[in-house]
Amino acid sequence: MSWTILRPVTFMENLTPNFEGKAFAKMWQQVGSRPIQLVSVHDIGIFAAKALLSPTEYAGRKLGIAGDSLNYEEGKRIFKQVTGKEMPETFCVVGKLVKRVVDPDVGSMFRWFEKEGFGVDIERAREVVPVLRDFSTWLRDGSGFVGLWVLRGRGEIERDLLFEGDFAMSDRWIYE
């Protein structure tokens, strides 16, 4: 029996404009200057498809999957550059409460980020999937923070700007 293990890092999709995403941003900030590795779930799907379509090539391999490695300040700067807005976040106490009371496993995970982290070789991952999204590409093309393409009745294409509160994915097309 053959196997392939996919080892993704922290999902970029954890960053959303809702409460959970704002709490994630605050917990990321609390890691300090140490970078955390990030990956888009879209890219995990590409790795999975490659492993399923070429089982012999990937048999017996463990594939680390990461598209970027950023500390909070770098992520915040990129977020502002790409979206023109500040990264959504909540109060410091919320991040601490989530880590200590609401979900201690999340606290353990973030303490691990602070001390060790994932250590995926991103360049090696790009050898398998050259189009791995970095954080700025994900923000622009896959996050929903920038906009949503809408295909209207007779083929008119319009870009709807989002995020006065609701969440949607910008790499999806809506047909009206």
ABEGO torsion letter per residue (X at the ends): XBBBBBBBBBBAAABBABAAAAAAAAAAAAAEABBBBBBBAAAAAAAAAAAAABAAAABGBBBBBBABBBBAAAAAAAAAAAAGBBBBBBBAAAAAAAAAAABAAAAAAAAAAAAAEAGBBAAAAAAABAABBBAAAAAAAAAGAAEBBBBBAAGBBBBBBBGAGBBBBAABBBBX
